[in-house]
């Protein structure tokens, strides 16, 4: 496919449909990310070649008296409708013209992959959301202090020693947590783990929650350990920032110490990886258009992201 | 509801064939129709197919005239509705005034619409041109502050003379007018009080206060409450001495216009995390003018590379003012001496 340079804003706007993958910085609200993106899109479009003011109809009856106003008559003769001028009617593209919604939300303290559906991409974003794809997190926890809401910027409530905690013990705990979460999933489906029914269920693929109320964990793994800090990799659906933070807190208590989340990073959302995501200095129109194209390729390569066979979506009860 | 009612009247008219008799009703209907949009005028024509040719043309003309009257009475949504009829607004557009942003502010749309270009606007533009304001800036000035046309021309002259008496140079006055469209709205007494406040608060010399006012003219007319808070933050919360504060303010007057919460956050990062002393901060006030996330990502990147060394006495010194200069590409190539891919990868790990 040949790529041509486009200078016309209307053409760009017409093709501005699809999913973009944005790297959300930690500490920035989702709303602010969204406003920055749509604001920059509108700004970029307004800097391109825009539509000229439209012409007045040729046989329009002269409005007003037009006695002392030569320039009025002149303008009407030249047929430009000044009421459609950019200075009078306002910018051609405004942020609210761009429709934009997230696929799944990220908390304030979380950084990482954030998917936005833009304009017609809203449909795709809803489809992706319905399929409930897995998100992968890298969560860094800091042992020794517990805070009020398990995040680094709130008040410290407890301090504890963590000399006895080793990488092995964390790995062991993570494995047992993963096992119990998997067991819970089958139990919620109403099948015993040691039966043929459970085997057939497992053959059909991942068991996903039917609605977005119940968080489900698919994997917990220790990937890094360096004394006060350790990093876990989490595979989850329907998780929230608070859920992960509480999980870290509970794990630390199990390890006979206390901890809080020092960093929460979403590295993958379905097939959308952190390597393709758009950093803050790339949040301008050319960057966004390029990113749209990249995500479209991913969607074409993985059509199951949009229409997936229903794999045993069980009703979480 | 309204259209349904109209249609019913028209139906009755057609059925009973007494259209000629009740011409009063007919006229009323037509008047009501002209109040609605053009689409419905087409309906008028189709409904009156039975009328002879001349009469139809006549009614068409009447509608056209009614349309003119409607322009005068119907409330308009924005200034753009009047642009085709008003010389003043057309002149404003050719000057580059953004009518769209004027009308969004309360009452200003009404005010601008009442102006007469020759009488109300031209003398002021001539005055501004006499003070050395470039005609290219007129559009921006009027967009920001259309209420300038409400002020008395003699008062404006007095205000400029006040500046002259305070030994502001021609260029300085020109810059003040161009940068701060609101300056002329303030009475001489008020401007004098404010200049006096800054001079007393920071013990500035005459030269310094002129430099301050010229560098950031918006500071002088800024919200006084906000300024007092900023001064408190800079002096008491951050603990700059009066001498340091003086240099800081004269070099970067904009610091006082930043919200106190933001600036204290930046200061605490620079002072506590980056470990710069008050003296070093005073030497490069650009640091405080840079947003916190920018400082944070750049400092952490330098730290990762092992280049976060801000002490000029030691080797591999990185100037803090260089650090916040320019875009990411400039920073990565010239300060961090790395490449953008590495920087991007680093940003994606946090």
HADDOCK unambig.tbl for C-alpha pairs under 7 A between the chains (distance, minus, plus):
assign (segid A and resid 63 and name CA) (segid B and resid 68 and name CA) 5.85 0.50 0.50
assign (segid A and resid 64 and name CA) (segid B and resid 68 and name CA) 6.32 0.50 0.50
assign (segid A and resid 64 and name CA) (segid B and resid 85 and name CA) 6.58 0.50 0.50
assign (segid A and resid 69 and name CA) (segid B and resid 87 and name CA) 6.39 0.50 0.50
assign (segid A and resid 71 and name CA) (segid B and resid 87 and name CA) 6.63 0.50 0.50
assign (segid A and resid 72 and name CA) (segid B and resid 84 and name CA) 6.78 0.50 0.50
assign (segid A and resid 72 and name CA) (segid B and resid 85 and name CA) 6.37 0.50 0.50
assign (segid A and resid 72 and name CA) (segid B and resid 87 and name CA) 6.21 0.50 0.50
assign (segid A and resid 81 and name CA) (segid B and resid 84 and name CA) 6.95 0.50 0.50
assign (segid A and resid 82 and name CA) (segid B and resid 83 and name CA) 6.18 0.50 0.50
assign (segid A and resid 82 and name CA) (segid B and resid 84 and name CA) 5.95 0.50 0.50
assign (segid A and resid 83 and name CA) (segid B and resid 80 and name CA) 4.48 0.50 0.50
assign (segid A and resid 83 and name CA) (segid B and resid 81 and name CA) 6.10 0.50 0.50
assign (segid A and resid 83 and name CA) (segid B and resid 83 and name CA) 5.37 0.50 0.50
assign (segid A and resid 83 and name CA) (segid B and resid 84 and name CA) 6.22 0.50 0.50
assign (segid A and resid 87 and name CA) (segid B and resid 93 and name CA) 6.42 0.50 0.50
assign (segid A and resid 87 and name CA) (segid B and resid 97 and name CA) 6.69 0.50 0.50
assign (segid A and resid 87 and name CA) (segid B and resid 98 and name CA) 4.59 0.50 0.50
assign (segid A and resid 87 and name CA) (segid B and resid 99 and name CA) 5.71 0.50 0.50
assign (segid A and resid 87 and name CA) (segid B and resid 100 and name CA) 6.16 0.50 0.50
assign (segid A and resid 88 and name CA) (segid B and resid 79 and name CA) 6.81 0.50 0.50
assign (segid A and resid 88 and name CA) (segid B and resid 80 and name CA) 4.97 0.50 0.50
assign (segid A and resid 88 and name CA) (segid B and resid 98 and name CA) 6.50 0.50 0.50
assign (segid A and resid 88 and name CA) (segid B and resid 99 and name CA) 5.02 0.50 0.50
assign (segid A and resid 88 and name CA) (segid B and resid 100 and name CA) 5.30 0.50 0.50
assign (segid A and resid 89 and name CA) (segid B and resid 80 and name CA) 5.71 0.50 0.50
assign (segid A and resid 89 and name CA) (segid B and resid 100 and name CA) 5.91 0.50 0.50
assign (segid A and resid 90 and name CA) (segid B and resid 100 and name CA) 4.92 0.50 0.50
